[in-house]
Amino acid sequence: MVQDEHQMLELLRFELKFVEDGGYGRSPRTPWRPPYILEDSPSCPNLGDPARPHPCNECRLIKFVPSELRSESSPCRFIPLNEKGQTIDYFYRGGTQLEMEEALAGWLRSEITRIEQQLAKLTDPLLEQRVEFSKLAEA
């Protein structure tokens, strides 16, 4: 479990850096179309292969897709990016590239923080007790 979470953390950090570094700008491989968010990322197992030989359930991001949408042709488009449940698909239909990238970056930061906190609890089981104790001491 801890190893899986560390790998997921690295993947999400990589994806955040990719977004922040402008990785979803126009591609020299496909300048005629805007990039597909997550699908045109180096983290996608099918990057650059229109035959899509790898099923999407092999992608590590599939765990963030609601189970009822995992059989979609591009399930990563249905990861809820915020508390409103807006997805990449939502932004394709009615948002801008900038709005989509901002929502994705926000979601990535949130998930990175969540996993870091989860790992901290696993590696230091007394951490939560010390935090609670310090809150009591402050009161």
C-alpha positions in Angstrom: 0.0 0.0 0.0 2.7 2.5 1.0 4.7 1.7 -2.2 1.6 2.2 -4.3 0.9 5.5 -2.6 4.5 6.7 -3.2 4.2 5.8 -6.9 0.9 7.6 -7.2 2.4 10.6 -5.4 5.3 10.7 -7.9 2.9 10.4 -10.8 0.7 13.2 -9.6 3.7 15.4 -8.9 5.0 14.7 -12.4 1.6 15.5 -13.9 1.4 18.8 -11.9 4.9 19.8 -13.1 3.8 18.9 -16.7 0.8 21.2 -16.4 2.7 24.0 -14.8 5.5 23.9 -17.4 3.0 24.3 -20.2 3.0 20.7 -21.3 -0.5 21.0 -22.6 0.4 23.8 -25.1 0.3 23.0 -28.8 2.1 19.9 -29.7 4.5 19.8 -32.7 3.1 16.3 -33.4 -0.5 17.5 -33.6 -0.5 21.3 -34.2 -3.9 21.1 -35.8 -5.7 20.3 -32.6 -5.5 21.3 -28.9 -3.9 18.7 -26.7 -6.1 16.2 -24.9 -5.7 16.7 -21.2 -4.2 13.6 -19.5 -4.4 11.6 -22.8 -1.5 13.7 -24.3 0.5 13.4 -21.1 3.7 11.3 -20.8 1.9 9.6 -17.9 -0.7 8.1 -20.3 0.2 4.5 -21.3 -1.2 5.1 -24.8 0.6 8.4 -25.5 1.3 8.9 -29.1 -0.3 5.6 -30.2 -3.7 6.1 -31.9 -4.2 2.3 -31.8 -4.4 2.6 -28.0 -2.9 -0.9 -27.3 -3.1 -0.5 -23.5 -6.5 -0.6 -21.8 -7.3 2.4 -19.7 -7.7 0.2 -16.7 -3.9 -0.2 -16.8 -3.5 3.5 -16.1 -2.7 4.4 -12.5 -5.2 7.3 -12.7 -8.2 5.0 -13.2 -8.6 4.8 -9.5 -9.9 8.4 -9.5 -12.6 7.7 -12.1 -16.0 6.9 -10.7 -16.6 3.2 -11.2 -19.7 3.7 -13.4 -17.6 5.7 -15.9 -14.5 3.5 -16.1 -15.8 1.8 -19.3 -15.9 5.1 -21.2 -13.5 5.3 -24.2 -11.4 7.9 -22.4 -12.3 7.5 -18.7 -9.7 10.0 -17.5 -11.9 12.7 -18.9 -14.4 11.9 -16.1 -12.2 12.4 -13.0 -14.0 14.9 -10.8 -11.6 17.8 -10.5 -13.4 19.9 -7.9 -16.2 19.8 -5.3 -18.7 20.7 -8.0 -17.9 17.5 -9.8 -16.6 19.3 -12.9 -14.5 17.0 -15.1 -12.2 17.4 -18.1 -15.2 16.4 -20.2 -17.2 19.2 -18.6 -14.5 21.7 -19.6 -14.2 20.3 -23.1 -17.9 21.0 -23.6 -18.2 24.4 -21.9 -14.9 25.8 -20.6 -11.6 27.1 -21.7 -8.3 25.5 -21.9 -7.1 27.8 -19.1 -10.0 26.9 -16.8 -9.4 23.2 -17.4 -5.7 23.4 -16.7 -6.4 25.5 -13.5 -9.0 22.9 -12.3 -6.6 20.1 -13.1 -3.7 21.7 -11.3 -6.0 22.4 -8.3 -7.1 18.8 -8.2 -3.5 17.5 -8.5 -2.4 19.8 -5.6 -5.3 18.6 -3.5 -4.6 14.9 -4.2 -0.8 15.4 -3.6 -1.5 17.0 -0.2 -4.0 14.2 0.7 -1.6 11.4 -0.1 1.3 13.2 1.6 -0.8 13.5 4.8 -1.9 9.8 4.5 1.7 8.7 4.1 2.8 10.8 7.0 0.2 9.1 9.2 1.4 5.7 8.0 5.1 6.4 8.5 4.5 8.1 11.9 1.5 6.6 13.6 1.8 8.9 16.6 1.7 12.0 14.4 -2.1 12.4 14.7 -1.9 12.0 18.5 0.8 14.7 18.7 -1.3 17.1 16.5 -4.3 16.5 18.7 -2.3 17.0 21.8 -0.8 20.3 20.5 -4.3 21.5 19.7 -5.3 20.8 23.3 -2.2 22.5 24.6 -3.0 25.7 22.6 -6.6 25.9 23.9 
